[in-house]
Amino acid sequence: MEKKNDRTSRRDVLKLSGTTLAAMSGLSVMGSASADMPCSGCDDGGGGGGGGGSTGSPPAAPRTGHYTVTNGEVELGGWSNGDGGNAWFEWGEQGVGFPHDTELRQVGSYETFTGNPVGEESGVTYEYRAVLTNAYGKSEGFPRTFSF
């Protein structure tokens, strides 16, 4: 990068990718979705004298929060990042993946959401993760465990 009077030129900064800029500023981008994913189900727009191309990206990965147990009922918590969409939790017995889903919630940007797993047994350790989808794809949060 060219330095002018101990300052990085604006042109050089604009050439950097978002990931590089985040790394230079000390931000973590772990768990975020790539904006370069193709959208096979999207139309190319443009026809008929109007409209532009249909472009977008999957939502930023949601955050998988803590769980609570009240009167034997488990409630999982999470929140969306900068994107809203359809949110839920995937869960299953630890080590076997995420074969179960909680109820679907509509969430906005930076909104918290909860889900209640059904059919879990006390004394068993389960894994869960927050999930967020939009018209362009699906993103999953980091998995956590719960037991009661």
C-alpha angles and dihedrals in degrees: 000000000000116000120205116189089342091305128111113240117248091235091058092049091050090054092060121095121242090252092054092048091049091049092049091051093047096249121142117229096182112141097020120129123245116252091209097074115125117238107221093181096051121100119231093239120202101097126121098033097291146067130046133242118301107239133158144124139240115273121272110268112274122234119251107221136191127294131230132204119211121174090342094308119120120217119191120206134205144143139219123242122219093322131067128206140115113337135189141138128258114208144168145150110305112272098017101081129242108307096153133067133201124220120299119254131190109226136179130213115311092357124148121231137181137206135193118217113217124211100024120145129221116252093031122108115227134189123220139176136186117247129199128185137182134171090288103049152298132290128190130207126226112285122249133180135239137184135164 
